[in-house]
Amino acid sequence: MKNLRIILGSMAAMLTAVPSAFAGAVKVYSSSMLVLIFVGFLALVVAMQLIPAIMTLIGALKGITNKVENVREAKAEAGK
């Protein structure tokens, strides 16, 4: 445990001494409004595709659990 603490401490010390690789390459985001609208539209399409996917997943889970309950009921009736 002590060795692990020493290794992690020395790794942390080495990483704090390393300068940032992209410190001088700062760019300002400059894009037109049409590009932002297009990206927003794509995000809206992806979000709208999630709704039917989640509904299908919920339906499949309900179907699976319903089958399990039906099997349990059938076994209980067969045991009577």
N, C-alpha and C positions, 0 to 999 in steps of 0.2 A: 504494500500500500504506500509505503514511503517512497519507493522508486517511482511509482506512478505519479505521485504528487510532484516529485522533482522533474520528471519528464514533461508533465503538463505545464509546470511553471516556466521551464526553460523554453518550451515551444511558444508560450504566450509572450515571453520577453522578446523572442526572435521576431514574432509576427508584428509586435508593436513598433519595432525598429524599421520594418520594411515600408518604404514610401509607396504611396498610391501610384499605380501604373498609369492611370488616365487623369491625373490631376490637372495637366495643362490642356487637355482636349475637351473643354467645356463648350457645348454648342447650345445655341438658343433655338428653341422650337419655333420655327416660322413656317407655317403651312397655311394654305388658303382655307376659307370657310367651307368651300365645296368638299375638300378632302375630309374635314371634320364631320360634315353632314353625311358623307358616304360611309365613313367608319361607324358613325352612330347608327345608320340604317342597317349595316351589317350586324352590329351588336344587337339591334332590335330583332332581326331575323333569327339569330341564334337563340335569343331569349324566348321567342315565340315557339321555337322548336322544342324547347324544354318542357312546355306545358303538356303536349300530348305524350311525350316520352315518360313523364312522371305519372300521368294517368294510366298509361299502359302498364307500367311497373306495379302500381298499386293494384290494378285489376289482376295481374298475374299472381301477386302475393295473396290476394283474397282467394283466388281460385285454388292455389296450392293449399292454403290453410283450410279451405272448405272441404277439399278432398281428404285431408287428414282427419277432419272431424267426421266425415261420412264413413271412413274406414273404421274409426273408433266406435261409432254408433252401430255399424254392421257387426263388429266383433262382439259388442255388448249384447245385441239382440240374439246372436247365434249362441251365446253362452247361456241364455235363459232357458 
